[in-house]
């Protein structure tokens, strides 16, 4: 080789000053031995040789020749920057560093991981050794990204006494990420991550973040200050309804709200209108993109913090005194603390051979996010108020908003225990970038009649394969329609036959659902049903509203009447009953004699007269007239026949008219008005 030729051409230095022997002299007892050390003080690229003689007093001499050569330490590392590209956060990345020794001096090398933010996430095979002159060693680098985002880590290779050589690892760590069209639940921690992402966006782009994401982060509508927890209006904030049902666990939100494009009315096209519409759509699309980016960055920050906390907890548990004596393989107990390694390890390409166990061990250190109750974001599917015995449906979409395809299963049994059903219950390899496909889900809640009224809530972690779970909170308020009656018992007292007793009953719907009520005849004890009536007989009473109902009593004879009037409310088996009582009193007129016999009379005479007596036994005055002969009666009957206001029962309610009192003026005025328009 060229190196060998150059070495052969180097001059040989005849100098004993370059060599040394330790010790130079000594005494050996019989059977004793001693080691001598020969040292060479090498010069740059020099070859030296000299002779030495070991003289034994009274004995022979032993001549030796010492030869040595010095050379510069040389090495070559093929790659000092390892670009891993886009990689999953929970998969081990395999890279290779090649160290070559082109010189004559053997190399002693070692990998130094002190500059890494978390040295436990990288394994090197081998981690150190010796490279002979002209030899090459391949160093396998196994690295677990663990946290999402841009990664830039540096480790060093120490060679002999030289300055360590830095090796840079760069990667874009990602994870299967999904979003839904459901509203989100924001927590104080998720709002804090949003505020950090908003600050970064404002600093980088020099513009204010959209108002929607500002309000999600807890800023006032003007964006000038932060609102306190009590000032936050969940209804006015995007995806932030009912924070009290956000659930436990570590929740970090980030999803995209879909904006519908505006439409134009009219058949013609106006250039200015089209330009304005296009500009508006472009602005909306830009705002949508900005909001999605800020949400994704906030989610990344929150998820990264949660994963790092889990690593810290696992390392603290591993180094605790209690764990020092525990078996290393005892992962089951550690799993109860939510910081266990994954029980199922996905297959990694190229992990066979000697590196396979190391790859699996490193990959297994990634925490089980579902078991640790870490959710990238939380969404709520709120059914609102559901009447017992009724089913409700809601539809929403789940979109793959990430780079990798996603798969996940739904725990139908856990949902069914709370009355919920979700279809489909399994999604396999839903494409992500660049298509970002979606799947529509239908969730049904059945409020069984056996279920107690109140809040039904179930928080489900949607376990995205090889990704961060999202939390879906299903909530419903099971309720029963109800009304409150202002009266439970009423006595009409004594009502004159021909008159009608009335009482106003107020119904109050104190519940949160509409009460659909009606009056129906009872199966038993309805002998007096026809003498009582209700106006209106049925209606729908909105929540928190009141309604006046008129109960009428119309007796037909002098006797007592009673009825238990039932108010039936749909989907409520509870009876609502008003006990009604009343007595009828018919007016009497005694005639004496009961029959009259008139004597015969001569035609064209003055006729004959017979007297009879009328007696009023009532306690009120009565007015007596002859229905066949009284012209005023006939006129009044004609007016009443044409009057308006008759009910479904054929009765016209009017104020009671006493004996000798004039006819109802309202009826007369109505008749006169009809005559004017005739």
C-alpha positions in Angstrom: 0.0 0.0 0.0 0.9 3.7 -0.3 1.2 3.9 3.5 3.5 0.9 3.6 5.7 2.4 0.8 5.9 5.7 2.7 6.8 3.9 5.9 9.5 2.0 4.2 10.9 5.2 2.7 11.1 6.8 6.1 14.7 7.2 7.5 15.7 5.0 10.3 17.0 7.0 13.3 19.9 5.4 15.2 19.3 7.0 18.6 19.2 5.5 22.0 17.6 8.7 23.3 14.2 7.6 21.9 14.2 4.4 23.9 14.3 3.8 27.6 14.5 0.7 29.9 13.0 0.4 33.3 14.6 -0.6 35.6 18.2 -0.2 34.4 19.7 -2.5 37.0 18.7 -4.8 39.8 19.4 -7.9 41.8 17.7 -11.3 41.3 17.7 -13.9 43.9 17.7 -17.6 43.0 14.4 -18.5 41.3 13.3 -14.9 41.2 12.1 -13.1 38.0 11.4 -9.5 37.1 9.7 -7.8 34.2 11.5 -5.0 32.2 9.6 -2.3 30.4 10.9 -0.8 27.1 9.6 2.6 26.3 9.6 4.5 23.1 9.2 8.3 22.8 8.0 8.5 19.3 8.5 11.4 16.9 6.1 12.3 14.2 6.2 9.7 11.3 9.6 8.3 12.4 11.2 4.9 12.5 14.0 4.2 15.1 16.3 1.3 16.1 19.0 0.7 18.6 20.8 -2.1 20.4 20.8 -2.9 24.2 22.9 -5.4 26.1 21.8 -7.1 29.3 25.0 -7.6 31.3 25.1 -10.2 34.1 27.9 -9.8 36.5 30.1 -12.8 36.3 27.9 -14.2 33.6 27.1 -13.9 29.9 25.8 -10.8 28.1 22.4 -10.8 26.2 22.3 -8.4 23.3 18.8 -7.1 22.1 17.7 -4.9 19.2 14.9 -2.4 19.7 12.9 -1.1 16.8 9.9 1.1 16.8 7.8 3.4 14.5 5.5 6.4 15.3 2.5 7.5 13.3 -0.3 10.1 13.4 -3.7 8.9 14.8 -6.1 8.9 11.8 -9.8 8.1 11.6 -12.8 8.7 9.3 -16.5 8.8 10.2 -18.6 8.5 7.1 -21.8 10.2 8.5 -21.9 12.8 11.2 -25.6 13.7 10.5 -28.2 11.0 10.7 -31.4 12.2 9.0 -34.2 9.8 9.9 -37.0 11.7 8.1 -40.6 11.3 9.2 -40.8 8.6 11.8 -43.4 7.3 14.3 -42.9 8.4 17.9 -43.1 4.9 19.3 -40.9 3.1 16.7 -37.2 2.6 17.1 -35.1 4.2 14.3 -32.1 2.2 13.1 -29.1 4.1 11.7 -25.5 3.2 11.1 -22.2 5.0 11.8 -19.1 3.7 10.1 -15.7 4.3 11.8 -12.6 3.6 9.7 -9.0 3.7 10.8 -6.8 4.5 7.8 -3.6 5.0 10.0 -1.2 2.7 11.7 -2.2 3.5 15.3 -5.0 1.4 16.8 -8.0 3.4 17.8 -9.7 3.2 21.2 -13.3 4.6 20.9 -16.4 5.0 22.9 -19.9 6.5 22.4 -20.7 9.4 24.8 -24.4 10.1 25.3 -24.1 12.8 27.9 -25.3 15.5 25.5 -28.6 13.7 24.8 -31.7 15.1 26.5 -32.7 11.6 27.5 -29.8 9.1 27.1 -32.0 6.1 27.8 -33.8 6.5 24.5 -30.6 5.6 22.5 -28.7 2.4 22.3 -25.4 1.8 20.4 -24.1 -1.6 19.3 -21.2 -1.7 20.1 -20.8 1.2 22.5 -17.0 1.1 22.4 -14.0 -0.9 21.4 -10.7 -1.0 19.5 -10.2 -0.5 15.8 -7.0 -2.0 14.4 -4.9 -0.1 11.8 -6.7 -0.2 8.5 -9.8 -1.8 10.0 -13.4 -0.6 10.0 -16.2 -0.8 12.6 -19.9 -0.4 12.0 -21.9 1.2 14.9 -25.6 0.5 15.0 -27.6 3.4 16.4 -31.0 2.5 17.8 -33.0 5.6 18.7 -36.6 6.0 20.0 -38.0 9.4 19.2 -40.7 9.2 21.9 -42.1 12.7 21.6 -43.8 14.4 18.6 -42.2 17.3 16.7 -38.9 18.2 15.2 -36.0 16.3 16.9 -32.4 17.4 16.9 -30.2 15.4 19.3 -26.4 15.2 19.5 -24.1 12.4 20.9 -20.3 12.1 20.6 -17.7 9.5 19.6 -14.6 9.7 21.8 -11.5 8.5 19.9 -8.3 8.1 22.0 -7.3 11.4 23.6 -8.7 13.5 20.8 -11.7 15.9 20.9 -15.0 14.1 20.8 -16.6 14.0 17.4 -20.3 15.1 17.4 -23.0 13.1 15.6 -26.3 14.8 15.0 -29.6 12.9 14.8 -32.5 14.8 13.2 -36.0 13.5 12.7 -39.6 14.6 12.3 -41.4 12.5 14.8 -45.1 12.1 14.1 -48.0 9.9 15.3 -51.4 8.8 13.9 -53.6 11.8 14.7 -57.4 12.1 14.3 -60.0 14.8 14.8 -63.8 14.8 14.9 -66.6 17.1 14.1 -67.8 17.0 17.7 -67.3 20.0 20.0 -64.3 19.9 22.2 -63.9 20.1 25.9 -61.2 22.5 26.9 -59.3 22.3 30.2 -57.0 24.8 31.9 -54.0 22.8 30.7 -55.2 22.6 27.1 -55.9 26.4 27.1 -52.4 27.0 28.4 -50.9 25.0 25.5 -53.1 26.9 23.1 -51.8 30.2 24.4 -48.2 29.1 23.9 -49.0 28.0 20.4 -50.8 31.4 19.7 -47.8 33.3 21.1 -45.4 31.4 18.7 -47.7 32.0 15.8 -47.9 35.7 16.5 -44.1 36.0 16.9 -43.3 34.1 13.7 -46.0 35.5 11.4 -46.4 38.9 12.9 -50.2 38.7 12.8 -52.9 38.1 15.4 -54.4 34.6 15.6 -58.0 34.2 14.6 -60.7 35.2 17.1 -62.0 31.6 17.3 -58.8 30.1 18.6 -58.2 33.1 20.8 -61.5 32.5 22.6 -60.7 28.8 22.8 -57.5 29.7 24.7 -59.5 31.8 27.2 -58.9 35.3 25.9 -61.6 37.9 25.9 -63.5 38.6 22.6 -61.2 41.6 22.1 -58.1 39.5 22.8 -56.8 42.1 25.2 -56.8 40.1 28.3 -57.4 36.6 29.7 -60.7 35.7 31.2 -60.9 34.1 34.6 -62.3 30.7 35.0 -65.7 32.1 36.2 -65.9 34.5 33.2 -65.4 31.8 30.6 -68.7 31.2 28.7 -68.7 27.7 27.5 -71.5 28.3 25.0 -69.7 31.2 23.3 -66.3 29.3 23.0 -65.6 27.0 20.2 -65.9 23.4 21.3 -66.0 24.2 25.0 -69.4 23.2 26.2 -69.9 21.7 29.6 -66.4 21.8 31.0 -67.4 20.0 34.2 -67.7 16.8 32.1 -64.2 17.0 30.7 -63.2 13.9 32.6 -60.0 12.9 34.3 -56.7 12.0 32.8 -54.2 14.1 30.9 -56.2 15.9 28.3 -54.7 18.1 25.5 -57.0 19.3 22.8 -56.4 20.0 19.2 -58.9 19.6 16.4 -60.2 21.5 13.4 -63.6 23.1 13.1 -65.1 22.7 9.6 -66.2 25.9 7.9 -69.0 25.7 5.4 -68.4 27.6 2.2 -70.8 30.5 1.5 -73.3 30.2 -1.3 -74.7 32.7 -3.8 -78.4 33.3 -4.5 -79.7 34.3 -7.8 -79.4 33.0 -11.3 -77.0 35.5 -12.8 -73.3 36.0 -12.1 -72.0 39.4 -11.1 -68.2 39.8 -11.4 -67.9 41.9 -8.3 -70.0 39.5 -6.3 -67.8 36.6 -7.5 -64.7 38.5 -6.6 -66.0 39.3 -3.1 -67.1 35.7 -2.6 -63.8 34.3 -3.7 -62.0 36.7 -1.4 -64.2 35.8 1.5 -63.8 32.0 0.8 -60.0 32.5 0.6 -60.0 34.4 3.9 -62.1 31.6 5.5 -59.8 28.9 4.1 -56.8 30.8 5.5 -58.4 31.2 8.9 -59.3 27.5 8.9 -55.7 26.5 8.1 -54.3 28.8 10.8 -56.7 27.5 13.4 -55.9 23.9 12.5 -52.1 24.6 12.7 -52.4 26.3 16.1 -54.5 23.5 17.4 -52.1 20.8 16.1 -49.1 22.6 17.7 -51.0 22.9 21.0 -51.8 19.2 20.9 -48.2 18.4 20.1 -46.9 20.4 23.1 -49.4 18.9 25.5 -48.7 15.4 24.3 -45.0 15.8 24.5 -45.2 17.1 28.0 -47.4 14.2 29.1 -45.1 11.6 27.5 -42.0 13.1 29.1 -43.8 13.1 32.5 -44.5 9.4 32.0 -40.8 8.7 31.3 -39.9 10.7 34.4 -42.3 8.7 36.5 -41.1 5.4 35.1 -37.4 6.3 35.7 -38.2 7.5 39.2 -40.1 4.3 39.9 -37.1 2.2 38.5 -34.6 4.0 40.8 -36.7 4.1 43.9 -35.5 2.0 46.9 -38.6 -0.2 46.7 -37.8 -1.1 43.1 -34.1 -1.7 43.7 -34.7 -5.2 45.1 -37.7 -6.0 42.8 -37.3 -8.3 39.8 -36.5 -6.4 36.7 -39.2 -8.3 34.8 -41.9 -7.4 37.1 -43.9 -5.2 34.8 -47.3 -6.2 35.9 -47.1 -4.2 39.2 -45.6 -1.2 37.4 -48.6 -1.3 35.0 -50.9 -0.5 37.9 -49.2 2.8 38.3 -50.0 3.7 34.7 -46.4 4.0 33.6 -45.8 0.5 32.3 -44.2 -0.5 29.1 -46.4 -1.7 26.3 -47.5 -5.3 26.7 -47.7 -5.7 22.9 -44.7 -4.7 20.8 -45.3 -4.0 17.1 -43.0 -5.7 14.6 -40.2 -3.4 13.3 -38.7 -4.0 9.9 -35.1 -5.0 10.0 -35.1 -6.0 13.7 -33.9 -9.5 13.3 -30.6 -11.0 14.3 -28.6 -9.7 17.3 -30.3 -6.3 17.2 -33.8 -7.6 17.5 -33.9 -8.0 21.3 -32.3 -4.6 21.7 -34.8 -2.9 19.4 -37.7 -4.6 21.3 -36.4 -3.6 24.7 -35.9 0.0 23.6 -39.3 0.2 21.9 -40.9 -1.4 25.0 -39.9 1.6 27.1 -42.5 3.8 25.3 -45.3 4.2 27.8 -48.8 2.8 27.3 -50.7 6.1 26.7 -54.2 4.5 27.1 -53.3 2.8 30.3 -51.8 6.0 31.6 -55.1 7.8 30.7 -53.4 10.3 28.3 -55.7 11.8 25.7 -54.5 14.0 22.9 -57.8 15.7 22.9 -61.3 15.3 24.3 -64.6 15.7 22.5 -68.1 15.6 23.8 -71.2 14.0 22.2 -74.0 15.6 24.2 -77.5 14.2 23.7 -79.0 16.8 25.9 -82.3 15.9 27.6 -83.6 12.5 26.7 -87.0 11.4 27.8 -87.1 8.0 29.5 -88.1 5.3 27.1 -87.0 7.3 24.0 -83.9 6.7 21.8 -81.8 9.5 20.2 -79.3 9.4 17.4 -76.3 11.7 16.6 -73.9 11.5 13.7 -70.3 12.8 13.6 -67.2 12.2 11.6 -63.7 11.2 12.6 -60.9 12.4 10.2 -57.4 11.2 9.9 -55.6 14.6 10.3 -52.1 13.1 10.5 -49.5 11.6 8.2 -49.8 7.9 8.9 -52.9 5.6 8.3 -54.9 5.1 11.5 -56.8 2.1 12.9 -58.8 1.9 16.0 -61.5 -0.2 17.8 -64.5 0.8 19.9 -65.3 -0.9 23.2 -69.0 -1.6 22.5 -69.6 -3.5 25.7 -68.5 -0.5 27.9 -70.7 1.8 25.8 -73.7 -0.6 26.0 -73.5 -0.6 29.8 -74.4 3.1 29.7 -77.0 2.8 27.0 -74.8 4.0 24.1 -74.1 2.3 20.8 -71.6 3.4 18.2 -71.4 2.2 14.6 -69.1 1.3 13.0 -67.1 -0.1 15.9 -63.9 -0.7 14.0 -61.8 1.3 11.5 -58.8 -0.2 9.7 -56.1 1.8 8.0 -57.9 5.0 7.4 -55.7 7.0 5.0 -54.0 10.2 6.2 -51.8 12.6 4.2 -52.5 13.7 1.6 -56.2 12.6 1.4 -57.1 12.9 5.1 -60.1 10.7 4.7 -63.0 10.6 7.2 -65.5 8.0 8.5 -69.0 8.9 9.6 -70.2 7.4 12.9 -73.7 7.0 14.2 -74.1 7.0 18.0 -77.4 6.0 19.6 -78.5 6.5 23.2 -81.5 4.5 24.5 -83.0 5.8 27.7 -84.4 2.5 29.0 -87.5 2.8 31.2 -85.7 0.9 33.9 -82.9 3.6 34.0 -83.0 6.1 36.8 -83.5 9.7 35.8 -80.4 11.9 35.9 -77.0 12.4 34.1 -75.6 9.5 32.2 -72.0 10.0 31.2 -69.3 7.7 29.8 -65.7 8.7 28.9 -64.2 6.4 26.4 -60.6 6.5 25.2 -60.4 5.7 21.5 -57.2 3.7 21.3 -55.6 4.8 18.1 -53.2 2.0 17.1 -49.6 3.2 17.5 -50.8 6.7 18.3 -52.2 8.9 21.0 -55.7 8.1 22.1 -58.5 10.7 22.0 -61.2 10.9 24.6 -64.9 10.8 23.6 -67.3 11.8 26.3 -70.9 10.6 25.7 -73.4 12.4 27.9 -77.2 12.4 28.2 -79.7 13.8 30.8 -82.4 11.2 31.3 -85.6 12.9 32.4 -89.3 12.3 32.6 -91.9 14.9 31.5 -93.7 16.4 34.4 -96.2 19.1 35.2 -97.2 20.8 38.5 -100.9 21.4 39.1 -101.8 24.5 41.1 -104.9 22.7 42.4 -105.4 19.2 43.6 -108.9 19.4 44.8 -111.8 21.8 44.1 -115.4 22.1 45.1 -117.7 24.1 42.8 -120.3 24.3 45.5 -124.0 24.8 44.5 -124.4 25.6 40.8 -127.8 26.4 39.3 -128.9 24.2 36.5 -128.5 26.2 33.3 -125.5 27.9 34.8 -121.9 26.8 34.6 -119.2 26.8 37.2 -115.6 27.5 36.2 -112.3 27.4 37.8 -108.8 28.2 36.3 -106.1 25.6 36.9 -102.5 26.5 36.1 -100.1 23.9 34.8 -96.4 24.6 35.3 -93.7 22.6 33.5 -90.8 22.8 35.8 -88.8 20.3 33.8 -86.3 20.8 31.0 -88.3 18.9 28.3 -91.7 19.5 26.7 -94.6 18.0 28.5 -97.3 16.7 26.1 -100.4 16.4 28.2 -104.0 15.5 27.6 -107.3 14.8 29.4 -108.7 11.3 29.0 -111.7 9.7 30.6 -110.8 7.3 33.4 -111.7 3.6 33.1 -113.6 3.6 36.4 -115.6 6.2 38.3 -116.5 8.3 35.3 -120.3 8.4 35.7 -120.2 12.2 35.9 -117.6 12.6 33.2 -120.0 14.4 30.8 -120.8 17.2 33.4 -117.2 18.3 33.6 -115.1 19.7 30.8 -111.6 21.1 30.3 -110.5 23.8 27.9 -108.1 23.1 26.2 -108.3 19.3 26.6 -104.7 18.8 25.5 -101.6 20.9 24.7 -97.8 20.9 24.6 -96.2 22.8 27.5 -92.7 24.0 26.8 -90.0 23.8 29.5 -90.2 26.4 32.3 -93.6 27.6 30.9 -97.0 27.9 32.5 -100.5 27.4 31.1 -103.9 28.2 32.3 -106.6 25.6 31.9 -110.3 26.2 32.5 -112.3 23.4 34.2 -116.1 23.7 33.7 -118.9 22.2 35.7 -122.4 22.1 34.1 -125.0 20.3 36.2 -128.3 19.0 34.7 -130.2 18.0 37.9 -130.4 18.7 41.5 -127.9 16.3 42.8 -124.2 15.9 43.8 -121.5 15.4 41.2 -117.9 14.2 41.7 -115.0 13.2 39.4 -111.3 12.5 39.6 -110.1 14.3 36.6 -106.8 12.7 35.2 -104.1 14.7 33.5 -102.1 12.3 31.3 -98.5 13.3 30.5 -96.9 11.3 27.7 -93.9 9.1 28.7 -94.8 9.5 32.4 -96.6 6.8 34.2 -97.3 9.0 37.2 -100.9 10.1 37.5 -101.8 13.7 37.9 -105.4 13.9 39.3 -107.6 16.8 40.3 -110.6 15.8 42.5 -113.7 17.8 41.5 -117.0 18.1 43.4 -120.1 20.1 42.9 -123.9 20.1 43.4 -126.6 21.1 40.9 -129.8 23.0 41.8 -132.7 23.2 39.4 -135.2 26.1 39.7 -138.7 25.1 40.4 -142.1 26.8 39.8 -145.2 25.6 41.4 -148.5 25.9 39.4 -151.9 25.6 41.0 -154.0 24.2 39.7 -152.0 22.0 37.4 -154.8 22.0 34.8 -157.3 24.6 33.7 -160.8 24.0 32.3 -162.2 27.0 30.5 -166.0 27.2 29.9 -167.6 27.5 26.5 -167.9 31.0 25.0 -170.0 32.5 22.3 -168.1 33.5 19.1 -167.0 37.1 18.9 -167.5 37.5 22.7 -164.9 38.8 25.2 -164.0 35.2 26.0 -163.6 33.6 29.4 -161.0 33.9 32.1 -159.7 31.4 34.7 -157.3 32.3 37.4 -154.3 30.1 38.5 -151.5 30.6 41.0 -147.7 30.5 40.4 -145.5 30.1 43.4 -141.7 30.6 43.5 -140.3 28.1 46.0 -136.7 29.1 45.2 -134.4 31.4 47.1 -133.9 33.6 44.0 -136.3 35.6 41.9 -137.5 34.0 38.7 -138.9 35.6 35.5 -141.9 33.9 33.9 -142.9 34.2 30.3 -144.8 32.2 27.7 -142.5 30.9 25.1 -145.2 30.7 22.4 -146.6 34.2 22.9 -143.8 36.3 24.3 -142.5 38.3 21.4 -139.5 39.6 23.4 -138.5 36.0 24.1 -138.7 35.1 20.4 -136.6 38.1 19.5 -133.9 37.2 22.0 -133.9 33.6 20.9 -133.2 34.8 17.3 -130.3 36.9 18.5 -128.8 34.0 20.5 -129.1 31.7 17.5 -126.9 34.0 15.4 -124.5 34.9 18.1 -120.8 33.8 18.0 -118.7 32.2 20.7 -120.4 28.8 21.0 -118.0 26.1 22.3 -117.6 22.5 21.0 -120.2 21.5 23.5 -122.8 23.8 21.9 -122.9 26.2 24.8 -122.4 29.9 24.8 -121.0 31.1 28.1 -122.5 34.4 29.2 -122.7 36.2 32.5 -125.7 35.1 34.6 -128.8 37.2 33.9 -131.0 38.0 36.8 -134.8 38.2 36.7 -136.0 41.4 35.1 -132.4 42.3 33.9 -132.1 43.5 30.3 -130.8 41.2 27.5 -127.0 41.0 27.1 -125.9 44.1 25.4 -122.9 42.4 23.7 -125.3 40.1 21.8 -127.4 43.1 20.7 -124.3 45.1 19.5 -123.1 42.1 17.6 -126.4 41.7 15.8 -126.5 45.4 15.0 -123.0 45.2 13.5 -124.0 42.2 11.4 -127.0 44.2 10.1 -124.9 47.1 9.1 -122.6 44.9 7.1 -125.5 43.0 5.5 
